Amino acid sequence: MGNSIGVGAIVGLAFASSIYVWKSESFSVLQKIILYICIIFPPAQWLGILIMLIYNNIKVENSAEKVSERKVEQVKTKLDSSINSLTELRDKGILTNVEYYEKVAKIKTEKAKEDIQNSSEYRQLKSLRDSGILTTEEFNLKVEQISKNELKSLLKKIN
């Protein structure tokens, strides 16, 4: 009787893990097929699930999109720390208010440029320009339009 409970538990766990694989969007079709075949030997299936989840997670974290996202965050953090440094210098009397506001305006302009260059619209336009659908002039006009729209939305937020 003890063996039948253990066998039933293993079969139940193998069935449950197969359903998990089937409904999960974390696996590619090929990975799902491999994991289904491994139902013959459930420990291999469970180990395969862990290995493939780790592999897919590493693949996503090292994708070009995630890497560029991390770079953008680093640039934003650097710009924010620059503004904080300027604020400290102004509070200590090393910078005048005029110098402070000029520097902060320059940093905020740079930050806005970064936001525009990392927007999905900019990437789409750049892709169209690179494929020859848009000319450089058209691309620049569209980027200007995006910049103006971004500026309008910033002004709305401020008001």
VORORO-214176 format. One line per 2 residues: number of its first residue (from 0); their letters; for each residue z, x, y of N, C-alpha, C, CB. Coordinates in steps of 0.2 Angstrom, whole numbers. Each point is the difference from the previous one (the first is absolute). Glycine has a CB too. Example, Ala and Ser with C-alpha at 12.3 -4.5 7.8 and 13.67 -1.06 7.14 Angstrom:
! VORORO-214176
0	as	39:66:-28:0:-4:6:0:4:6:6:-9:-6  -10:7:11:1:4:6:3:-4:5:-10:6:-3 .
END
This chain:
! VORORO-214176
0	mg	0:4:-6:0:-4:6:0:4:6:6:-9:-6  -3:15:6:1:5:6:-7:2:2:12:3:-4 .
2	ns	-16:-1:-1:-7:2:1:-4:-5:3:1:8:-10  -1:-14:8:-4:-5:3:1:-1:8:-1:-6:-12 .
4	ig	8:7:14:1:-1:7:-3:6:4:11:-6:-3  -10:12:0:-3:6:3:-7:-1:1:9:7:-4 .
6	vg	-13:-9:-1:-7:-1:0:-2:-5:5:-1:4:-12  5:-10:12:-2:-5:4:1:2:8:4:-8:-9 .
8	ai	1:12:10:2:3:7:-6:4:2:12:-1:-2  -14:6:-3:-6:4:2:-6:-4:1:5:9:-6 .
10	vg	-7:-14:2:-6:-4:1:0:-4:6:-1:0:-12  7:-2:14:1:-4:6:-1:4:6:8:-7:-6 .
12	la	-5:13:6:-1:5:6:-7:2:0:12:4:-1  -15:-2:-4:-7:2:0:-5:-6:3:2:8:-10 .
14	fa	0:-14:8:-4:-6:2:1:-1:8:1:-5:-11  6:6:13:2:-1:7:-4:6:4:11:-6:-3 .
16	ss	-11:12:1:-3:5:3:-8:-1:1:10:8:-4  -13:-11:-1:-7:-1:0:-1:-5:5:-1:3:-12 .
18	iy	5:-8:12:-1:-5:6:1:3:7:4:-9:-8  1:13:8:0:4:7:-6:3:2:13:1:-3 .
20	vw	-16:3:-2:-6:4:1:-5:-5:2:3:9:-8  -4:-14:4:-6:-5:1:1:-3:8:0:-2:-13 .
22	ks	6:0:15:0:-3:6:1:5:6:5:-10:-6  -4:16:5:1:5:5:-6:2:3:10:4:-6 .
24	es	-10:-3:13:-6:3:3:1:7:1:-2:-11:6  7:14:-9:1:7:1:-4:5:-4:11:-3:3 .
26	fs	-15:-1:-8:-4:4:-5:-7:-2:1:10:1:-8  -14:4:6:-7:-1:0:-2:-3:-6:-3:10:7 .
28	vl	-3:-13:-8:-2:-3:-6:0:5:-6:-8:-8:7  6:14:-6:0:5:-6:7:1:-2:-11:5:5 .
30	qk	16:-4:0:7:1:-1:3:-6:-4:1:7:10  -3:-13:-8:2:-6:-4:-2:0:-7:0:-6:11 .
32	ii	-7:8:-12:-2:0:-7:3:5:-4:-11:-3:4  13:9:-2:3:5:-3:7:-2:-2:-7:9:6 .
34	ly	10:-12:-1:7:-3:-1:0:-5:-5:4:3:11  -9:-7:-12:0:-6:-5:-1:3:-7:-5:-8:9 .
36	ic	1:13:-9:-1:4:-7:7:3:-2:-12:2:3  16:0:2:6:3:-2:5:-5:-3:-2:9:9 .
38	ii	1:-15:-9:5:-5:-2:1:1:-8:-4:-8:9  0:11:-12:1:2:-7:6:4:-1:-13:0:-2 .
40	fp	14:5:7:6:4:0:3:-1:7:-5:9:-8  10:-14:8:3:-2:7:3:6:4:3:-10:-6 .
42	pa	1:15:3:2:6:4:-6:3:4:10:2:-8  -15:-1:5:-6:3:3:-2:-4:6:-4:5:-11 .
44	qw	4:-12:10:-2:-4:5:5:0:6:-5:-8:-8  11:8:7:5:1:5:0:6:4:7:-7:-7 .
46	lg	-8:13:3:-1:6:3:-6:0:4:6:6:-9  -12:-8:6:-6:-1:4:1:-4:7:-6:1:-11 .
48	il	10:-6:10:1:-4:6:3:4:6:1:-10:-7  4:14:5:4:4:5:-5:5:2:11:-2:-6 .
50	im	-14:6:2:-5:5:2:-5:-2:5:2:6:-11  -5:-12:9:-6:-3:4:3:-2:7:-6:-3:-10 .
52	li	12:0:10:3:-2:6:1:5:5:5:-9:-6  -2:15:3:1:6:4:-6:3:3:10:2:-7 .
54	yn	-15:-2:2:-7:3:2:-3:-4:6:-1:4:-12  1:-11:11:-3:-4:5:4:1:7:-4:-8:-9 .
56	ni	10:8:9:4:1:6:-1:6:3:9:-7:-5  -10:13:1:-2:6:3:-7:0:3:8:6:-8 .
58	kv	-12:-9:5:-7:-1:2:0:-4:7:-4:0:-12  7:-5:12:1:-4:7:3:4:5:0:-11:-7 .
60	en	5:15:6:4:3:5:-5:6:3:11:-3:-6  -15:6:1:-4:5:3:-7:-2:2:6:7:-8 .
62	sa	-7:-13:8:-7:-3:3:-1:2:7:1:-10:-8  -7:10:10:-2:2:7:3:-4:5:-11:4:-4 .
64	ek	12:-11:2:2:-5:5:8:2:1:-9:-9:-4  13:10:-1:7:1:0:1:7:4:2:-7:-11 .
66	vs	-6:12:9:1:6:4:-1:0:7:-4:6:-10  -2:-10:12:-1:-1:7:5:-4:3:-12:1:-2 .
68	er	15:-6:-1:6:-4:2:6:4:2:-5:-10:-7  6:15:2:6:4:1:-1:5:6:2:-1:-12 .
70	kv	-8:3:13:-2:4:6:1:-3:6:-8:6:-7  6:-13:7:1:-4:6:7:-1:2:-11:-6:-3 .
72	eq	15:5:-2:7:-1:1:3:7:3:1:-9:-9  -3:14:6:2:7:3:-1:1:7:-1:5:-11 .
74	vk	-6:-7:13:-2:1:7:4:-5:4:-11:3:-3  12:-9:1:4:-5:4:7:2:1:-7:-9:-4 .
76	tk	10:12:-1:7:3:0:1:5:5:2:-3:-12  -8:8:12:0:6:4:0:-3:7:-6:7:-8 .
78	ld	2:-12:10:-1:-2:7:6:-4:2:-12:-1:-2  15:-2:-2:7:-4:1:5:5:2:-3:-9:-7 .
80	ss	3:15:3:5:5:1:-1:4:7:2:1:-13  -9:-1:14:-1:3:7:2:-4:6:-10:5:-6 .
82	in	9:-12:5:3:-4:5:7:1:1:-9:-8:-2  13:8:-4:7:1:0:2:6:4:1:-7:-11 .
84	sl	-5:13:9:2:6:3:-1:0:8:-4:6:-11  -1:-10:13:-2:0:7:6:-4:3:-12:0:-2 .
86	te	14:-5:-1:6:-5:3:6:5:1:-5:-11:-6  6:15:1:6:4:0:0:5:6:1:-1:-12 .
88	lr	-7:4:13:-2:5:5:1:-4:7:-7:7:-8  5:-13:8:0:-4:7:7:-1:1:-11:-5:-2 .
90	dk	15:3:-3:7:-2:1:4:6:2:-1:-9:-8  -1:15:6:4:6:2:-2:3:7:0:3:-13 .
92	gi	-6:-6:15:-2:2:7:-5:5:0:11:-3:4  -13:5:-10:-6:5:0:-6:-2:2:6:5:-9 .
94	lt	-8:-11:7:-6:-4:2:1:-5:5:-5:2:-11  1:-3:16:0:-5:5:-2:-6:-3:-2:8:9 .
96	nv	3:-14:-6:-2:-6:-3:-8:-1:0:10:-5:4  -13:8:1:-8:0:0:-2:4:-5:0:-1:12 .
98	ey	2:7:-14:-2:4:-5:1:-3:-7:2:10:7  4:-13:-7:2:-4:-7:-5:-5:-1:12:2:2 .
100	ye	-14:-7:3:-4:-5:-1:-7:2:-1:7:-7:7  -9:12:-4:-7:3:-2:-1:2:-7:-1:4:12 .
102	kv	6:0:-14:0:2:-7:1:-5:-5:5:10:4  -1:-15:-3:1:-6:-4:-7:-4:-1:13:0:3 .
104	ak	-16:-1:3:-6:-3:0:-6:3:-4:3:-4:12  -3:11:-11:-4:4:-4:1:-1:-7:-1:8:9 .
106	ik	7:-8:-11:2:0:-8:-2:-7:-2:9:8:1  -7:-14:3:-2:-6:-2:-7:-2:-1:10:-3:6 .
108	te	-14:7:-1:-8:-1:-1:-2:3:-6:-1:1:12  4:5:-14:-2:4:-6:2:-5:-6:2:12:5 .
110	ka	4:-15:-5:2:-4:-5:-5:-6:-1:12:3:2  -14:-6:3:-5:-6:0:-6:3:-3:5:-5:10 .
112	ke	-8:11:-8:-6:2:-3:1:1:-8:-3:6:11  9:-3:-13:1:0:-7:0:-7:-4:7:11:3 .
114	di	-4:-16:1:0:-6:-3:-7:-3:-1:11:-2:5  -15:3:0:-7:-2:0:-4:3:-6:1:-2:13 .
116	qn	0:9:-13:-4:4:-5:2:-2:-7:-1:9:8  7:-12:-9:3:-1:-7:-1:-8:-1:8:10:1 .
118	ss	-11:-13:3:-1:-8:-1:-6:-1:-5:5:-2:12  -5:-3:-15:-5:-2:-5:-6:-1:3:8:-5:-7 .
120	ey	-8:2:13:-7:-1:4:-3:7:2:5:-11:5  -1:16:-3:-3:6:1:-3:3:-6:9:2:9 .
122	rq	-5:-2:-14:-3:3:-7:-7:-4:-2:12:3:-3  -12:-9:4:-6:-4:-1:-6:2:4:7:-10:-4 .
124	lk	-5:11:10:-6:2:5:-2:7:-2:5:-7:9  0:11:-10:-2:7:-2:-4:1:-6:10:4:5 .
126	sl	-9:-9:-10:-3:0:-6:-8:-2:1:11:-3:-6  -11:-2:11:-7:-3:2:-4:6:3:5:-12:1 .
128	rd	-1:16:4:-4:5:3:-2:5:-4:7:-2:10  -3:4:-15:-1:5:-5:-6:-1:-4:12:3:0 .
130	sg	-13:-10:-2:-5:-2:-4:-7:-1:4:9:-5:-8  -8:5:14:-6:0:4:-2:-7:3:-4:9:-7 .
132	il	9:-14:5:-2:-7:3:2:0:7:3:-5:-11  2:8:14:2:0:7:-2:7:3:9:-8:-2 .
134	tt	-12:8:8:-1:6:3:6:3:3:-12:-4:3  12:10:0:6:3:3:2:-4:6:-3:11:-5 .
136	ee	-2:-13:9:2:-4:6:3:-7:-2:-10:6:6  7:-9:-11:3:-7:-2:7:1:-2:-12:-4:-3 .
138	fn	13:10:-1:7:1:-3:5:1:6:-6:5:-10  4:-1:15:4:1:5:2:-6:4:-5:12:1 .
140	lk	0:-16:0:1:-6:4:5:-5:-4:-12:1:5  11:-1:-11:4:-4:-4:7:2:-1:-9:-3:-7 .
142	ve	10:10:7:7:3:0:3:-1:7:-4:9:-8  0:-9:14:3:-2:6:2:-7:0:-8:8:5 .
144	qi	4:-12:-8:2:-7:0:7:-1:-4:-12:-4:0  13:7:-5:6:0:-4:6:3:4:-7:1:-11 .
146	sk	5:4:15:5:3:4:3:-5:5:-5:12:-1  0:-15:4:2:-5:6:4:-6:-4:-11:3:7 .
148	ne	9:-5:-12:4:-6:-4:7:3:-1:-11:-5:-5  11:11:2:7:3:-1:4:0:6:-5:7:-9 .
150	lk	2:-5:15:4:1:6:2:-7:2:-7:10:3  3:-15:-3:2:-7:1:5:-3:-4:-11:-2:4 .
152	sl	11:4:-10:6:-2:-4:6:3:1:-8:-2:-9  8:9:11:6:4:3:3:-3:6:-5:10:-5 .
154	lk	0:-12:10:2:-3:6:4:-7:-1:-9:6:6  6:-10:-11:3:-6:-2:7:1:-3:-11:-5:-2 .
156	ki	12:10:-2:7:1:-3:5:3:6:-6:3:-11  3:0:16:5:3:5:2:-6:4:-6:11:0 .
158	n	1:-15:2:2:-6:4:4:-5:-4:-11:2:7 .
END
